């Protein structure tokens, strides 16, 4: 019986394995550190951080943190399970939604189209809160396909669903708008007004997003976090998809396949699904962040409707998939060899481990100017050192209205008007960075990754 199920669902198993190998990311994201620092504080003291304790530039700044559950989970995993076990778990969480989106029966070419979606999703997944967006959005599409958004008895479920999602990541907004769109379109199709049941479903879903430690402040933070002018230009996930050639090519290919499906199958698919696909396809032109939602929709729609007449047999297709899996295994193994310990992974990902050890051992910890990508690493690994900036602070503003991220970019560019306002004592910068704003400072440490500079009188 077990062997029969394996044979019957061999494509599903291959897709899961391939998805796991592709979507398991060993790299340490620049934001992971401050997430763990938040979660660690809650686990140790029960304190929910509201006013910033990690920076010296905007110390005490109020911020409505929208990652509460994710931070507790990832901090607990690193402390109790370790780095590699956490990597593997997040790989499974990333691959499971792909299989959830598949129908029971796949046509011959569906696995290759699904692979395009998986590769697109790899742009944003890893040990990141985005992985839970990927999971929750897959669950949402699964439930919408079964029209459970029409079931009035599920009002408590939808409240709980969006409440949990809102405590993991801001991607709940995409799910909330998709859910609302289906509810409203269903009401318009049925012409059953005034639609009290639909209104209640919408109300509980939106109210669920307020069930966080910061309630309505979450919405305010989401808006202001994305308003820094230079943040939109320099933060990768807020840049349009066209800034990445590899993912742009995949994105264009997925768009052509979507148009093909629309042309061939439009009579078989409810129009609201094409409307959703059109909206999701446009969003990556605004920001790469939205690519995972398009990737999931693409996996969902192609695995059901993408079919081209071909002479390729299922055996040949299976062999091709096996070769792809073997290639993914080799790449997985290469990454694994760089990740035997967390410290080795830090070095592989270009974090200034030795430089920070030097800074701490020599007492150069007061008013540190640090690279943006290293702020979270310092929050996590060196909790007694406050940072100039980290990944939380894209949209944070000083009392005079200046964005701290914009100030950082100006200093890195060598425009030093704002430099004197902060009066840093120590600088931790990349090996090849410009020193225009640090003229007269002396280099006290340098390696292949970074260098440490201090004022001459320090």
N, C-alpha and C positions, 0 to 999 in steps of 0.2 A: 504493500500500500504506500509506504513512504517513498519507495523508488518510483512508483507510478506518479506520485505528486511531483517529484523532482523532475521527471521527464516532461510532465504536462506543463510545469511552470519554469522550465529551464531558462527561457528568455528573461523571465522576471528575476530569477536568481542571478543570472549573469549581469543584468542591469543593476541589481542591488550591489553586487560585488564591484562592478566597474564604478558605480557612483561613490561607493565607500572609498575606493582607492583614489579617485579624483578629488573628492570633496574633503578628505581627511587632510587638514593643513597643520603642519608642525610649527610653522612660523609664529613668533610672538608678536602680535599686533601692538602698535604703539599705544593703544588705549587700554590694553588688558591690565596694565599695572594699576592704574587708578581705579579700575573696576574692582580689582582684588583688594585694594586698600580700603575701599568703601565697605565691601562685604566683610572683610576681616574685622573692621571696627565694630560692625553690628554683631558678629559672632562672639567677639570677646567681651563687649560691654553692653550690648543691646541698644546702643545709641544709633539712631537714624540721622546721618549727617545732613544738615541743612545749610549750615554756614561754613564756607570753605576753610579747612585747616591745613591745606597742602601747599598753598602758594604764599609768597611774601608780597607780591605785587597787588593782589586784591584780597588779602586775607580777610575772612569773615563774610565774603560775598555770599548772598543767599542764592541758592540754585535748587530748583525743583528737579531732582534726579529721577529720571524715568526708566531706570534699569534695576530697580530694587531687588526683585527675585533673582534675576540673572547674576547680580553681584554676590548675593549670598550663596548661590549654588556654586559659582566658579571658585569663590574663596574657599568654600568647604571642600570641594574636590581637590584643589591644589594642596590643601593642608592634610587631607586624610587619604586621598587616593594617589596623589602625585601627578607630575606633569604628563607622562606618557599615557597613563590611564585616562586622564582628562582628554587628551588628544583623541584617543580611540573612541571614547564615549561621544564626543562631539562629531566624530566621523559617522558614527551610527545614526545620531540624531539628524545629520545632514542627508544621509542616504535613504532613511526610512520614508520621508515625504515623497521621494521619487517613485517608490513602489506603490505608495498609497494612491498616487495620481493615476496609476496604470489601470486599464480595464482588464478583465479576466482573460480576454482573448486579444492577442496582439497580431497585427498583420506583419508581413515579412520585413518591411523596411522601417517599421516604427522604432525598433531599437536604435537605429542610426540617427533618426530625428531626435529621439530622446537624448542621445549622447550630446547633440548640439545644445540642448537645454541645460544639461548637466555642466558642460564646459562653460556656458554663460554664467551659471550660478556660482561657479568657482571664483568669480571675481570678488565676491563679498563674504564668503563663508569661512569658517575656521572656528577658533575659540573666541567667538564674537557673539554679541546679542542678536546679530542678523540671522544666525542659525535658527533661532527660535521664531523669527519672522517667517523663515522658510517652512518650519514645522507647522505653525498656526495657520499660515495661508493655505497650505496643502489640506489641512483638516477642513478649513472653511470651504474650499472648492469641492471637496468630497461631500460635504453636507449640503451645499447649494445644489449640486447635481441631483441629489436625492430630494430636493425641494423641501428640506426641513426648515427653511426660512418661512414657510407658510404655516408651520405647526404652532398654533397659539399655546399649546400645552408646554412648549419648550421655552417659554419666557424666562424662567429662572436659569435655564442652561445658557441662554445667550448673554444674560447679565454676567454670569460667572466666566464664560468664555472670554469676553472682552475685558473683564476685570483682571483676569490672569495675564492676558496678553499685554495689557497696558503696563504691567509691572515688569515686563521683560524688555520691551523696546518700542520706540516710536513708530515702528512699522505697523502697529495696530491701526494707524490711520488709514492705510491702504485697504486693510481688511474691513474696516468700519464703513468706508465709502462704497466698497464692492457690495457688502451686505445690504446697505441702505438702498443702493441702486436696484438690486433685485427685488427688494420688498416694495419699493415705489412702483417699479415697472409692472410687477404682478398686480398691484392694486389698480393701476391704470388699465391693464388688460381685462381685469374682471369687472371694472366699472362699478365696483361695490362701494359706494360712498355713504357716509363720511369715512369709513374704514377705521373704526376704533381699534380693532385688533392689530392692524398694521401699524397704527400710530404707537400702540403700546410696545410692540416689538422693537420699533425704532428707538423709542424712549429708553427702554431698559438697556439696549446695546450701547447707546451713547452715555447713559448714566454709569454703566459698568466701567467706562474708562476713567471715571472719577474716583474709583475705589482703590486709590493708591495713597501712600503716606502724604502726598502733597496735593491731592484732589485737583481743583480747577487750576492750580498753579502749574500743573504739568502742561496744559495747553499754552499757557503764556511762555513757558520755557522753550517749548518746541518752536514757537514762532521766533523768539529772539535768538535762539541758538543758530539759526540759519540766516541771520541778517548781516553778518560781518561782510563787507564788500570784498576784502581780500581773501576771506575764508572761502568764498564761492570760487575763487580762482586757484587757490593753492591746496585746499583739502581734497584729496583724491576722490572720495565718494560723492562729493558735491559737484564734481566736474561732469560735463556731458560725456556720453559714451564715446564720442568721436575722438577724445583725447587718447584713447587706447586702440591701437591698430588691430591687435589680436581680437579683442572683444567686439570691435566694430565689424570686422569681417564675419564673425559668428552671428552678430546681431542682424546684419544685412541678409545673410543666408536664411536665418529664421524668419525674417520678414517676407522673403520670396516664397518660402514654404507656406507661410500663413496665407498669403495671397492666392496661392495655388489651391489650398483647402477651401478658401472662401469661394473661389470660382467654381470648384467642382461639387462642393457639398452644401452650398448655402440653403438648399431646400430642406436638408435633413437636420439642420442645427437651429435651435431657437435664436432669434436675432439678438437677444440680450447677451448671449455669449460672444457674438461678434462685436457688439458694442463694447463689452468689457475688454476684449482683445485689442481693439483699436485704441482705447484709452491707455492700456498698459504698454502698448508698443510706443506710444508717443512720449511716455514719461522718461525713459532713459536719455532722450535728447536733452532733457533738463538736467538730469543727475544720474550718475552711474549707480547710485544707491537703489534706484528703482529696478535695476536689471534683474534682480532675483525674482521679483514678482512677475515680470514678463516671462522669465525662464520657466517658472512653474506653470503659468498658463499655457505656454508653448508645449511643455511636456504633456499636459492634460489634453490639449486639443489634437496634437499630432498623433499621440498614441491611440486615439480613437478614429481619426479620419484621414490620416496621411497614408495614401496607398497609390503606388505607381506600378503599372504592369511591368514585370521583370522576369527574366529567365533564371535568375539566381534561385537556387534551391535553399530550403531551410538549413540543410546540412552545411552548405557553403557559407551561409550567413552566420551560422553558429560558429564555424571555424574562424571567420573574420573577427567576430566578437571575442572569441577566446584569445586571438592574437592581440587585440586591443587590451584585454585584461592583463595579459602577460607584460605588455609594454607599461601598463599602469603599475603593475607589481614592481617592475624594475625601478621606476621613478619613485615609488613609495619606499622601496628599500634604500635608495640613495638619500632620501630625506631622513629616514630613520637613523642612518649611520651618523648624521649630523646632530642627532637629538638624544644621544645616550643619557645625557644629563641636562638639566635646565641651564646650567652655566655654559655648556657647549652650545646650546641653542641660542643663548644670548649672544655669544661670540659670532656664531654663524649669521645671525640677523643684524649684526653691526651695532650692538649696544655697547656703550663705553664702560664695561665692567672694571677694567684695570684703572681707567682714569678716575672713576668714582671711588675706587678703593684708595687711590692716591689722595684724592680730595679729602676724604674722611680722615685718613690717617695723619694728614698734615694740618687738619683743622681749618681747611679752606671752605667752610660750609655756610658762611654768612653772606646773604644776598647774592646767591648764585644765579648767573645768567646761563640758561641751558637751551639747547636745541629743542624745538617743539616736539619732535618725535620721541625724545628721551624723557620727557616730563613724567609720563605715567610709570616708566621703569624706575625712576627715582622715588616716586611716591610709594611704590611697592617694596623695592629692595632697600631703600635708605630712608625709612620713615622719619628720621631725625633731621633730615635735610629738606627745607622748603624750596620750592621751585619758582622760577620766573613765570613759566607757562607750562601747561600740559594739554592733553587732547580734549578736556572738558570745555576749554575757555574760548572756543571759536567766536561765540557771540557775546562774551562778557565785556561789559563796558565800565570804564572808570566813572567817577562822579562827574567829571567834566565831559562825558559823552564819548571819549575815545575808546575804541576797541583795543583790547590788549593784544589780540592776535595781529591786528594791523600794525601796532607799534612794533611787535616782534619782527614782522616782515620788513618794515622800514629799516630797522637796525641791521638785519641780515643783508639787506641791499646796500648798506653803507650810507644810508641817509640818517644822520646821527642827531637830528634836532631833538628827538624825544629821549635820546640816550641819557642825557644828564638828569632828566626828571626822576629816573629810577636809581641812579648811582649804585650800580652793581659793584661788588668787590672782587668777584671771581667769575670767570667765564669758562664754560664747557662747550666747545664748538667742534664741528666736524673738521677733519684733517685738512681739507682744502678750502675752508671758508675764508671769506674776506675779513681782514683785521682792521678795516678803515676806522671803525668806531672804537677800536681798542688800541689805537696808536699810543705808544709810550708804555704799554703794558708789557710784562715779560712772560715768556713761555716757560712754565715750570715742569710741564710734563707733555709728552707727545708719543703717540703710537700710530699704528696703521689705520685706526678708526677715528681718533679724536685728539684734541689737545686741550690743555688747561692753561689759562692765562690769568695772571693776577696783576693788580695795580702795583706800580713800583714801590709805593710806600707801605704796602701790605706785608 
